[in-house]
Amino acid sequence: MFRVLYVDDEPGPLEIGKLFLEKEGRFSVDVITSASGALSLMESATYDAIIADYQMPGMDGIEFLKHVRSSGNSIPFILFTGRGREEIVIQALNSGADFYLQKEGEPRSQFTELLSKIRKAASRWQAEKRVVDLNRVTSLLSQVNKCIVRICNSDELFKAICTVAVEHGKFKIAWIGIADRRRPANFVCLEVSPAFNRIMGTKMVIGNPVTAVFLGIKNTCPKLFEIYGGVSLTGMPARTSSRCPLRKNELPGRTPYSSGMPARKTGKVSPL
């Protein structure tokens, strides 16, 4: 399923486009009548492609495109407009548009071509993201292994792993907690990324229990709570190296370096 954001100041084309694309069965389309409104939607939702008209009040399609690209977002962007001047086409492509389509002729053929362009651009972008994510996770695992070999103290190790998860893994938030079955888990956040920090603020996150942090997200930004709120217990990690053995009192209730023993419960860190 591809999630598409369609921006046009004319409600008629928006509704027609939404009906046609969603009829195909592989698209979910959100519509909005202004570029500024689209930018607000993008703060709390993720999309696989953007369709935008050129001539819109306040911020035109190319200004909208430049704003998206200046934020570092490489999402597929298709300018779908009635304006067909050559200078607009050149400006759109030079500003980072993936495709430029002109509204002309019979609507069914227009939207059929638009559908084809979206599918092609979104599929290519998703494939590129998978490669980037795989490389990022590989780098993260390498850094975590170095921490395990180098650090003997469990508290320092957990903090270091959280730090590399944010810095090398580019996770929004990372945490590790030891499950205690005698009482409800309420782990503490050790490190967060700048993106997460902008939403909640360092003082509200670092050093606070995870349950309190995610409650705060639910109150301030419900959409983000849906994305990042799926956090469960994280068990104690199994370590198999013979180097730097932990003292028994460092990991309560667990024999250090039990070979091949899995974590008791596995947590879900924020999405890649």
Secondary structure, 3 states (H helix, E strand, C coil): CEEEEEECCCHHHHHHHHHHHHHCCCEEEEEECCHHHHHHHHHHCCCCEEEECCCCCCCCHHHHHHHHHHCCCCCCEEEEECCCCHHHHHHHHHCCCCEEEECCCCHHHHHHHHHHHHHHHHHHHHHHHHHHHHHHHHHHHHHHHHHHHHCCCHHHHHHHHHHHHHHCCCCCEECCCCCCCCCCCCCECCEECHHHHHHHCHHHHCCCEHHHHHHHHHHHCHHHHHHHCCCCCCCCCCCCCCCCCCCHHHCCCCCCCCCCCCCCCCCCCCCC
